[in-house]
Amino acid sequence: MRPQIKLTHAWQFSLACVPVLLAGMLAIGFWVSSNIEKAILQNRADATALFVDSIVSPLVQNLSPQTVLDEKSRADLTAAIGAGPLASRIFSFKIWTHDAMVAFSTDPELIGKTFPMQPALQTAINGTVTAEFDALSGDEHAFERSSGLPFLEIHSPIRDARTGEVVGVAEFYERSTDIISEVRRSIFHSWLVVAGVTIGMLAILFLIVARGSAQIERQRQKLDEQVCKLSQLLELNTTLRKRVDDASQRTVALNERYLRRLSSDLHDGPTQLLGFALMRLEAVRKGKARDDDQALIQRSVQDAIEEIRNICRDLRLPELEDLSGSEVAIRAIRAHELHSGMSIDTAVSNVDVKSQGTRICIYRFLQETLSNASRHANPSWIKASVMPHADGIAVCVEDNGIGFTRDTTSAGLGLSGLEERVASLGGHMEIASNPSGGTAVTMVLPS
């Protein structure tokens, strides 16, 4: 197999751009050439028509009421065309009426004849000078066709000197050899300009793309180097992602267990108390009330309200969005002191976090660990600390109460839920507890 030739971006661009620029050059070139030819012919026609009109118009002012010119007007026109300054410029001459009749012609056989109305003649009757290279195919062009020469056919309106109305059309044929040469020379020059501009554009674009291609190649080499470095991190990221995925799966299960526990708390606590109160109210309604029903009902309702408040207090999260990490920690510690009545030894450094998830995790960690220490450890002191760490932020809760072994609490929701929450944020949690006394729970989170 032949080795494949890999073209640079610059050459690929050139191969794709050349057909487009070539098509554009041809379109612009033909458009410019056509307009140059029209402009040259129109300018020549206007100049010639003005010159002819200055000589012919005074001689045909009596054309308006007639179909053909009288003998005197024809003689004057023949003399002006054959012997005057028009003789060197005009090969033949005709005057047309509005109904396409030849009122005068250098070919006497055409005088008085009517021919089909041509578009150029109609345009001139409407007041506009026209010019074109006619193919001389009609019967009215037999005299000009017999000469074998190329002609520029010009139609010029003849106006009444008093009213300005078009009374006829002068049709004359100018030898076009020099005109054709001028048109071809102008078109050739226009094509040179268009081609030069196109080639210049292609060259400039090629240089720009070539520089960009070289820059892209340098960047590609740098990217290859970075890919090698990133590949080394990929395995580590894969391991971390697996940990996060596992944590997410366990979190779903834990959330379901939280919901079941909440349902159980509501069913076994407030629901039972309210059910008892409802039962005693039903007894009162049926006339079977006891002397202490009022006190029982009031105490049951108050106890139900208190339990609901306790449940809501554990579920409700304060506004943390505008707080720093240290402010979140202090708020959680103060809230625990308020509800538990215990004083917490506090050591909180000035730490800042940008993630709302990290703020929530710090608050829930302190809320859960401080609550566990107060309710289950029976300590004489509890310490809470928040400090910067090499991996981000470290939060620790210690107590001197009774310790525990992790096996006996593996089924609990609090610490397991904390571990899943911390792992989902890319952190880790450590528990150090001695059954003979003392527990320390530490959480490290990326800031």
Buried (B, 14 or more C-beta within 10 A) or exposed (E): EEEEEEEBBBBEBBEEBEEEBEEEBEEBBEEBBEEBBEEBBBEBBBEBBEBBBEBBBEBBBEBBEBEBBEEEBBEBBBEBBEEEEBEEEBBBBBBBBBEBBBBBBBBEEBBEEEBEEBEBBBBBBEEBBBBBBBEBEEEBBEBBBEEEEBBBBBBBBBBBEEEEEBBBBBBBBBBBEEBBEBBEEBBEEBBEEBEEEBEEBBEEBBEEBBEEBEEBEEEEEEEEEEEEEEEEEEEEEEEEEEBBEEBEEBBEEBEEBBEEEEEEBBEEBBBBBBEBBEEBEEBBEEEEBEEEBEEBBEBBBEBBEEBBEBBEEEEEEEEBEEBBBBBBBBBBBEBBBEBBEEEBEBEBEEBEBEEEEBBBBBBBBBBBBBBBBBEBBEBEEBBBBBBBBEEBBBBBBBBBBBBBEEEEBEEEBBBBBBBBBBBBBBBBBEBEBEEEEBBBBBBBBEB
